[in-house]
């Protein structure tokens, strides 16, 4: 059983991460035309070769259930952010493609989003604390096993060069 102190630390971590995620999502939506889900989908598409990913693979990449992704993609398609097209090599497969409107919305949202990341997260931490957060994240990823984090460090680093 965890100790009272361990449970306090756990709860502080979870509650703080949720506040951070909520504030980042709120700022993203207020400062752009994108929801956090839109941004996550467009980030994955932006990182993909030819800006195209099979729908089932996209669900795995971003860690969503296929039904959730399907409904979200429908909303994004109505807003002309993405297109869904039949796979050339699979009768049942669907490729998801970022449209020019979607790519432009992603580019426009990235600057204010990265500013919010700096203001809400990075500015609160010293370089030493940031290194500790990196160590803690790495330890958790290793403990949770392969595929525990949808976006790799390399893919994320490439995405910030918008």
N, CA and C of each residue as an Amber inpcrd file, in Angstrom:
protein
   486
   0.8420000  -1.1890000   0.0000000   0.0000000   0.0000000   0.0000000
   0.8790000   1.2420000   0.0000000   0.4950000   2.2340000  -0.7840000
   1.2520000   3.4910000  -0.7650000   1.0850000   4.1930000   0.5850000
   2.1140000   4.9430000   0.9470000   2.0420000   5.7270000   2.1780000
   1.1860000   6.9550000   1.9350000   0.8010000   7.6080000   2.9980000
   0.0260000   8.8510000   2.9000000   0.7970000   9.8930000   2.0810000
   2.1130000   9.9920000   2.3250000   2.9490000  10.9560000   1.5990000
   3.0430000  10.5970000   0.1170000   3.1890000   9.3170000  -0.1970000
   3.2300000   8.8920000  -1.5940000   1.9160000   9.2020000  -2.3100000
   0.8050000   8.9860000  -1.6220000  -0.5020000   9.3040000  -2.2150000
  -0.6690000  10.8020000  -2.4170000  -0.1640000  11.6040000  -1.4920000
  -0.2180000  13.0660000  -1.6550000   0.5660000  13.4910000  -2.8880000
   1.7640000  12.9430000  -3.0530000   2.5990000  13.2790000  -4.2120000
   1.9010000  12.8530000  -5.5030000   1.3480000  11.6420000  -5.5090000
   0.6280000  11.1450000  -6.6760000  -0.5280000  12.0750000  -7.0370000
  -1.3270000  12.4190000  -6.0490000  -2.4930000  13.2660000  -6.3020000
  -2.0710000  14.6510000  -6.7820000  -1.0290000  15.2200000  -6.1610000
  -0.5260000  16.5240000  -6.6090000  -0.0850000  16.4620000  -8.0700000
   0.6080000  15.3930000  -8.4260000   1.0840000  15.2270000  -9.7970000
  -0.0900000  15.1620000 -10.7760000  -1.0470000  14.2990000 -10.4980000
  -2.1990000  14.1150000 -11.3880000  -3.0180000  15.3990000 -11.5020000
  -3.3130000  16.0450000 -10.3840000  -4.1270000  17.2600000 -10.4060000
  -3.4120000  18.4040000 -11.1150000  -2.1080000  18.5270000 -10.9030000
  -1.3430000  19.5820000 -11.5630000  -1.2690000  19.3370000 -13.0610000
  -1.0350000  18.0890000 -13.4640000  -0.9870000  17.7610000 -14.8880000
  -2.3330000  18.0550000 -15.5530000  -3.4240000  17.7800000 -14.8590000
  -4.7500000  18.0400000 -15.4280000  -5.0140000  19.5410000 -15.5640000
  -4.6320000  20.3210000 -14.5660000  -4.7860000  21.7810000 -14.6610000
  -3.9690000  22.3050000 -15.8390000  -2.7320000  21.8360000 -15.9700000
  -1.8770000  22.2660000 -17.0760000  -2.4990000  21.8970000 -18.4170000
  -2.9560000  20.6530000 -18.5630000  -3.5740000  20.2060000 -19.8120000
  -4.8240000  21.0390000 -20.1320000  -5.6380000  21.3100000 -19.1190000
  -6.8650000  22.0880000 -19.3250000  -6.5480000  23.5180000 -19.7570000
  -5.5860000  24.1370000 -19.0910000  -5.2320000  25.5160000 -19.4560000
  -4.6160000  25.6000000 -20.8340000  -3.7640000  24.6330000 -21.1850000
  -3.1880000  24.6310000 -22.5320000  -4.2790000  24.4540000 -23.5900000
  -5.2090000  23.5450000 -23.3470000  -6.3050000  23.3110000 -24.3000000
  -7.1800000  24.5460000 -24.4330000  -7.4590000  25.2020000 -23.3200000
  -8.2810000  26.4080000 -23.3440000  -7.6000000  27.5280000 -24.1240000
  -6.3240000  27.7180000 -23.8650000  -5.5790000  28.7480000 -24.5920000
  -5.5130000  28.4230000 -26.0730000  -5.2800000  27.1660000 -26.4170000
  -5.2090000  26.7670000 -27.8200000  -6.5170000  27.1040000 -28.5270000
  -7.6280000  26.7350000 -27.9130000  -8.9180000  26.9820000 -28.5560000
  -9.2430000  28.4770000 -28.6140000  -8.8890000  29.2250000 -27.5720000
  -9.1510000  30.6640000 -27.5580000  -8.2810000  31.4340000 -28.5380000
  -7.0670000  30.9420000 -28.7870000  -6.1080000  31.6660000 -29.6220000
  -6.0280000  31.1350000 -31.0490000  -6.7890000  30.0860000 -31.3380000
  -6.7930000  29.5280000 -32.6910000  -8.1690000  28.9390000 -32.9570000
  -8.3080000  28.3510000 -34.1010000  -9.5810000  27.7070000 -34.4470000
  -9.5680000  26.2230000 -34.1140000  -8.5430000  25.7700000 -33.3720000
  -8.3670000  24.3370000 -33.1450000  -8.6200000  23.9300000 -31.7020000
  -9.1890000  22.7410000 -31.5530000  -9.2700000  22.1250000 -30.2370000
  -7.9580000  21.3790000 -29.9880000  -7.7490000  20.9410000 -28.7620000
  -6.5580000  20.1480000 -28.4580000  -6.5540000  18.8610000 -29.2890000
  -7.7200000  18.2580000 -29.4970000  -7.8180000  17.0560000 -30.3270000
  -7.4610000  17.3330000 -31.7790000  -7.9540000  18.4600000 -32.3120000
  -7.6000000  18.8470000 -33.6860000  -6.0840000  18.9730000 -33.8170000
  -5.4840000  19.6580000 -32.8450000  -4.0440000  19.9000000 -32.8770000
  -3.2880000  18.5770000 -32.8280000  -3.7360000  17.6630000 -31.9920000
  -3.0830000  16.3640000 -31.8570000  -3.1430000  15.5870000 -33.1750000
  -4.2930000  15.5840000 -33.8240000  -4.4460000  14.8980000 -35.1070000
  -3.5630000  15.5630000 -36.1650000  -3.6250000  16.8820000 -36.2530000
  -2.8490000  17.5900000 -37.2700000  -1.3460000  17.4680000 -37.0210000
  -0.9340000  17.4170000 -35.7610000   0.4820000  17.1950000 -35.4420000
   0.9290000  15.8500000 -36.0010000   0.1560000  14.8090000 -35.7620000
   0.5120000  13.4740000 -36.2670000   0.5600000  13.4640000 -37.7930000
  -0.3970000  14.1320000 -38.4450000  -0.4150000  14.1800000 -39.9040000
   0.7550000  14.9960000 -40.4440000   1.0960000  16.0700000 -39.7710000
   2.2130000  16.9150000 -40.1850000   3.5250000  16.1500000 -40.1430000
   3.6690000  15.2510000 -39.1880000   4.8980000  14.4730000 -39.0290000
   4.9740000  13.2900000 -39.9800000   3.8520000  12.9160000 -40.5850000
   3.7870000  11.7140000 -41.4240000   4.3120000  11.9840000 -42.8330000
   4.8870000  10.9490000 -43.4580000   5.2870000  11.0880000 -44.8630000
   4.0590000  11.4370000 -45.7200000   4.2170000  12.3450000 -46.6300000
   3.1300000  12.8300000 -47.4970000   1.9330000  13.3680000 -46.7100000
   2.1350000  13.6570000 -45.4270000   1.0740000  14.2270000 -44.5750000
  -0.1800000  13.3520000 -44.5710000   0.0240000  12.0290000 -44.6880000
  -1.0720000  11.0690000 -44.7740000  -0.8100000   9.8970000 -43.8360000
  -1.8580000   9.4670000 -43.1200000  -1.7550000   8.3120000 -42.2290000
  -3.0380000   7.5040000 -42.3460000  -2.9050000   6.1880000 -42.3760000
  -4.0770000   5.3260000 -42.3470000  -4.8180000   5.5730000 -41.0420000
  -6.1260000   5.6200000 -41.0650000  -6.9480000   5.9350000 -39.9070000
  -6.6320000   5.0440000 -38.7080000  -6.5090000   3.7360000 -38.9280000
  -6.2310000   2.8200000 -37.8210000  -4.8590000   3.1080000 -37.2100000
  -3.8920000   3.4650000 -38.0370000  -2.5530000   3.8050000 -37.5500000
  -2.5730000   5.1290000 -36.7900000  -3.3670000   6.0760000 -37.2810000
  -3.4970000   7.3720000 -36.6080000  -4.0580000   7.1890000 -35.2010000
  -5.0490000   6.3310000 -35.0520000  -5.6170000   6.0650000 -33.7270000
  -4.5330000   5.5600000 -32.7740000  -3.6950000   4.6730000 -33.2510000
  -2.5960000   4.1510000 -32.4310000  -1.5810000   5.2420000 -32.1260000
  -1.2290000   6.0290000 -33.1280000  -0.2330000   7.0970000 -32.9470000
  -0.6200000   8.0830000 -31.8570000  -1.8960000   8.4530000 -31.8200000
  -2.3080000   9.4690000 -30.8460000  -2.9630000   8.8730000 -29.5990000
  -3.0680000   7.5420000 -29.5700000  -3.5740000   6.8770000 -28.3710000
  -5.0680000   7.0050000 -28.1550000  -5.8340000   7.0460000 -29.2390000
  -7.2880000   7.1500000 -29.1510000  -7.9290000   5.8440000 -29.5920000
  -9.1450000   5.5970000 -29.0990000  -9.9640000   4.4990000 -29.6020000
 -10.3970000   4.8550000 -31.0280000 -10.5490000   3.8310000 -31.8670000
 -10.9280000   4.0900000 -33.2630000 -12.2570000   4.8200000 -33.3950000
 -13.2210000   4.4870000 -32.5520000 -14.5320000   5.1440000 -32.6650000
 -14.4310000   6.6270000 -32.2910000 -13.6620000   6.9460000 -31.2700000
 -13.4680000   8.3530000 -30.9030000 -12.8210000   9.1040000 -32.0530000
 -11.7760000   8.4990000 -32.6380000 -11.0890000   9.1460000 -33.7530000
 -12.0350000   9.3410000 -34.9250000 -12.8220000   8.3360000 -35.2490000
 -13.7300000   8.4250000 -36.3810000 -14.7050000   9.5970000 -36.2180000
 -15.2760000   9.7400000 -35.0420000 -16.2010000  10.8580000 -34.7960000
 -15.4770000  12.2000000 -34.8840000 -14.2740000  12.2540000 -34.3260000
 -13.5190000  13.5080000 -34.3520000 -13.1150000  13.8680000 -35.7850000
 -12.6900000  12.8680000 -36.5540000 -12.3230000  13.1310000 -37.9450000
 -13.5220000  13.6320000 -38.7460000 -14.7010000  13.1210000 -38.4540000
 -15.9070000  13.6140000 -39.1250000 -16.1100000  15.1010000 -38.8810000
 -15.9080000  15.5210000 -37.6320000 -16.0400000  16.9500000 -37.3130000
 -14.9530000  17.7700000 -38.0090000 -13.7300000  17.2340000 -38.0360000
 -12.6340000  17.9470000 -38.6930000 -12.8530000  18.0190000 -40.2030000
 -13.4120000  16.9710000 -40.7890000 -13.6610000  16.9670000 -42.2270000
 -14.7180000  18.0120000 -42.5860000 -15.7360000  18.1520000 -41.7620000
 -16.7650000  19.1720000 -42.0080000 -16.1750000  20.5780000 -41.9790000
 -15.0890000  20.7580000 -41.2240000 -14.4200000  22.0590000 -41.1310000
 -13.2810000  22.1690000 -42.1450000 -13.1520000  21.1680000 -43.0270000
 -12.1700000  21.1460000 -44.1110000 -10.7240000  21.1230000 -43.6150000
 -10.4950000  20.5660000 -42.4130000  -9.1390000  20.4570000 -41.8730000
  -8.4380000  19.1970000 -42.3820000  -9.2130000  18.1620000 -42.6620000
  -8.6630000  16.8910000 -43.1520000  -9.5830000  16.3500000 -44.2370000
  -9.0590000  15.3610000 -44.9870000  -9.8650000  14.5920000 -45.9250000
  -9.6520000  13.1310000 -45.5890000 -10.6700000  12.3320000 -45.8050000
 -10.5410000  10.8790000 -45.6810000 -10.7290000  10.2930000 -47.0700000
  -9.7610000   9.4620000 -47.4670000  -9.8120000   8.8560000 -48.7930000
  -9.5610000   7.3590000 -48.6610000 -10.1610000   6.6080000 -49.5480000
  -9.9740000   5.1530000 -49.5380000  -8.5080000   4.8290000 -49.8010000
  -7.9830000   3.8490000 -49.0930000  -6.6020000   3.3950000 -49.3010000
  -6.4970000   2.7320000 -50.6600000  -5.4450000   3.0230000 -51.3640000
  -5.2310000   2.4110000 -52.6760000  -4.9480000   0.9170000 -52.5520000
  -4.3310000   0.5100000 -51.4380000  -3.9090000  -0.8840000 -51.2910000
  -4.7890000  -1.7070000 -50.3480000  -5.9050000  -1.1340000 -49.8730000
  -6.7620000  -1.8590000 -48.9340000  -8.1920000  -1.3660000 -49.0970000
  -9.0660000  -2.2420000 -49.5400000 -10.4620000  -1.8810000 -49.7950000
 -11.1410000  -1.3060000 -48.5500000 -10.7800000  -1.8080000 -47.3670000
 -11.4410000  -1.3920000 -46.1350000 -10.7160000  -0.2570000 -45.4180000
  -9.5210000   0.0660000 -45.8600000  -8.7310000   1.0900000 -45.1780000
  -9.0810000   2.4950000 -45.6120000  -8.8230000   3.4420000 -44.7030000
  -9.0560000   4.8530000 -44.9940000  -7.7980000   5.6260000 -44.6220000
  -7.3300000   6.4430000 -45.5620000  -6.2080000   7.3340000 -45.2900000
  -6.7500000   8.6850000 -44.8530000  -6.0630000   9.2940000 -43.9020000
  -6.4210000  10.6300000 -43.4280000  -5.3400000  11.5770000 -43.9280000
  -5.7600000  12.6590000 -44.5600000  -4.8460000  13.6210000 -45.1640000
  -5.1570000  15.0120000 -44.6140000  -4.1260000  15.7200000 -44.2050000
  -4.3080000  17.1130000 -43.7940000  -4.5100000  17.9570000 -45.0480000
  -5.5530000  18.7530000 -45.0660000  -5.8000000  19.6480000 -46.2040000
  -4.9350000  20.9020000 -46.0480000  -4.9260000  21.7260000 -47.0660000
  -4.1990000  23.0020000 -46.9720000  -4.7840000  23.8510000 -45.8520000
  -6.1000000  23.8380000 -45.7000000  -6.7530000  24.5750000 -44.6100000
  -6.2670000  24.0310000 -43.2620000  -6.1900000  22.7140000 -43.1410000
  -5.7320000  22.0960000 -41.9030000  -4.2800000  22.4020000 -41.6080000
  -3.4380000  22.3260000 -42.6510000  -2.0080000  22.6240000 -42.4480000
  -1.8160000  24.0790000 -42.0430000  -2.5680000  24.9760000 -42.6580000
  -2.4570000  26.3960000 -42.3090000  -2.9640000  26.6550000 -40.8900000
  -4.0670000  26.0250000 -40.5150000  -4.5900000  26.1740000 -39.1520000
  -3.5810000  25.6650000 -38.1280000  -2.9250000  24.5440000 -38.4480000
  -1.9090000  23.9910000 -37.5520000  -0.7330000  24.9540000 -37.4160000
  -0.2450000  25.4630000 -38.5400000   0.8820000  26.4200000 -38.4930000
   0.5020000  27.6560000 -37.6890000  -0.6850000  28.1860000 -37.9210000
  -1.1210000  29.3920000 -37.2150000  -1.2980000  29.1400000 -35.7210000
  -1.7270000  27.9500000 -35.3530000  -1.9430000  27.6200000 -33.9340000
  -0.6440000  27.3140000 -33.2070000   0.3760000  26.8810000 -33.9280000
   1.6120000  26.4250000 -33.2860000   2.3320000  27.5270000 -32.5210000
   2.4090000  28.7240000 -33.0660000   3.1270000  29.8080000 -32.3780000
   2.4670000  30.1530000 -31.0470000   1.1660000  30.4430000 -31.0020000
   0.5630000  30.7280000 -29.6970000   0.5690000  29.5160000 -28.7610000
   0.4500000  28.3180000 -29.3190000   0.4720000  27.1220000 -28.4730000
   1.8460000  26.9500000 -27.8200000   2.8920000  27.0970000 -28.6010000
   4.2400000  26.9600000 -28.0420000   4.5400000  28.0850000 -27.0470000
   3.9700000  29.2670000 -27.2910000   4.1000000  30.3660000 -26.3220000
   3.4260000  29.9710000 -25.0080000   2.2550000  29.3740000 -25.0830000
   1.5380000  28.9340000 -23.8770000   2.3210000  27.8440000 -23.1490000
   2.9400000  26.9250000 -23.8880000   3.7770000  25.8920000 -23.2640000
   4.9010000  26.5530000 -22.4780000   5.5190000  27.5700000 -23.0810000
   6.5960000  28.2790000 -22.3880000   6.0630000  28.9590000 -21.1330000
   4.9840000  29.7080000 -21.2630000   4.4650000  30.4910000 -20.1380000
   3.9240000  29.6240000 -19.0070000   3.2120000  28.5550000 -19.3470000
   2.5470000  27.7520000 -18.3290000   3.4100000  26.6290000 -17.7600000
   4.4080000  26.1990000 -18.5060000   5.2190000  25.0590000 -18.0620000
   6.6940000  25.4290000 -17.9130000   7.3250000  25.8110000 -19.0040000
   8.7690000  26.0300000 -18.9870000   9.2000000  27.1600000 -18.0600000
   8.4480000  28.2700000 -18.0460000   8.8270000  29.4120000 -17.2070000
   8.7410000  29.1080000 -15.7150000   8.0080000  28.0730000 -15.3470000
   7.8580000  27.7190000 -13.9280000   9.0320000  26.8930000 -13.4100000
   9.8790000  26.4110000 -14.3220000  10.9210000  25.4660000 -13.9390000
  12.3180000  26.0040000 -14.2410000  13.2430000  25.6960000 -13.3460000
  14.6510000  25.9890000 -13.6120000  15.1670000  24.9230000 -14.5800000
  16.3240000  25.1580000 -15.2110000  16.8850000  24.1130000 -16.0680000
  17.0990000  22.7930000 -15.3190000  17.4840000  22.8750000 -14.0560000
  17.6900000  21.6650000 -13.2600000  16.3680000  20.9280000 -13.0320000
  15.3240000  21.6760000 -12.7310000  14.0080000  21.0640000 -12.5200000
  13.4950000  20.4360000 -13.8130000  13.7230000  21.1090000 -14.9350000
  13.2990000  20.5790000 -16.2210000  14.0170000  19.2580000 -16.5160000
  15.2960000  19.1820000 -16.1880000  16.0480000  17.9370000 -16.3580000
  15.4650000  16.8440000 -15.4670000  15.0270000  17.2060000 -14.2650000
  14.4090000  16.2260000 -13.3700000  13.0710000  15.7290000 -13.9380000
  12.2900000  16.6410000 -14.4920000  11.0290000  16.2430000 -15.1200000
  11.3130000  15.2660000 -16.2610000  12.3450000  15.5430000 -17.0410000
  12.7300000  14.6580000 -18.1320000  13.1110000  13.2860000 -17.5880000
  13.8770000  13.2540000 -16.5030000  14.2730000  11.9800000 -15.8880000
  13.0600000  11.2030000 -15.3780000  12.1340000  11.9000000 -14.7280000
  10.9310000  11.2540000 -14.2020000  10.0930000  10.7050000 -15.3590000
   9.9250000  11.5030000 -16.4120000   9.1520000  11.0460000 -17.5740000
   9.7920000   9.8220000 -18.2050000  11.1100000   9.8410000 -18.3440000
  11.8130000   8.7010000 -18.9350000  11.6430000   7.4480000 -18.0720000
  11.7390000   7.6090000 -16.7600000  11.5660000   6.4640000 -15.8540000
  10.1540000   5.8910000 -15.9610000   9.1620000   6.7620000 -16.0390000
   7.7760000   6.2910000 -16.1750000   7.5600000   5.5840000 -17.5060000
   8.0950000   6.1660000 -18.5920000   7.9540000   5.5220000 -19.9090000
   8.6120000   4.1500000 -19.9050000   9.7950000   4.0560000 -19.3250000
  10.4870000   2.7610000 -19.2730000   9.6870000   1.7530000 -18.4540000
   9.1490000   2.1980000 -17.3260000   8.3620000   1.3160000 -16.4620000
   7.0740000   0.8570000 -17.1430000   6.4470000   1.7590000 -17.9060000
   5.1810000   1.4440000 -18.5630000   5.3710000   0.6140000 -19.8270000
   6.5770000   0.6090000 -20.3640000   6.8800000  -0.2480000 -21.5010000
   6.7800000   0.4450000 -22.8310000   7.0990000  -0.3030000 -23.8970000
   7.0710000   0.2580000 -25.2480000   5.6750000   0.7680000 -25.6030000
   5.6490000   1.7590000 -26.4450000   4.3930000   2.3540000 -26.9350000
   3.5900000   3.0280000 -25.8290000   4.2430000   3.4070000 -24.7190000
   3.5080000   4.0570000 -23.6400000   3.2730000   5.5290000 -23.9130000
   4.0060000   6.0930000 -24.8450000   3.8190000   7.4860000 -25.2160000
   3.6430000   7.5330000 -26.7180000   2.5520000   8.1640000 -27.1590000
   2.2110000   8.1570000 -28.5800000   3.2370000   8.9130000 -29.4290000
   3.6940000  10.0660000 -28.9780000   4.6020000  10.8890000 -29.7710000
   6.0140000  10.7360000 -29.2240000   6.9400000  10.3420000 -30.0740000
   8.3170000  10.1900000 -29.6360000   8.9880000  11.5430000 -29.4930000
  10.0850000  11.5890000 -28.7480000  10.8430000  12.8300000 -28.6060000
  11.3000000  13.3540000 -29.9620000  11.7490000  12.4450000 -30.8390000
  12.2420000  12.8640000 -32.1430000  11.1250000  13.4860000 -32.9790000
   9.9700000  12.8590000 -32.9640000   8.8480000  13.3850000 -33.7450000
   8.4010000  14.7260000 -33.1980000   8.3600000  14.8580000 -31.8680000
   7.9340000  16.1200000 -31.2800000   8.9360000  17.2090000 -31.5930000
  10.2260000  16.9110000 -31.4990000  11.2580000  17.9070000 -31.7940000
  11.1400000  18.3860000 -33.2280000  10.8620000  17.4830000 -34.1390000
  10.7030000  17.8750000 -35.5420000   9.4740000  18.7520000 -35.7220000
   8.4260000  18.5170000 -34.9500000   7.1730000  19.2540000 -35.1280000
   7.2780000  20.7020000 -34.6910000   8.2220000  21.0370000 -33.8130000
   8.2850000  22.4170000 -33.3430000   9.0060000  23.3210000 -34.3250000
   9.5910000  22.7360000 -35.3710000  10.2140000  23.5240000 -36.4260000
   9.1860000  23.8200000 -37.5060000   8.0590000  24.3850000 -37.1020000
   6.9240000  24.6080000 -38.0100000   7.2630000  25.6420000 -39.0560000
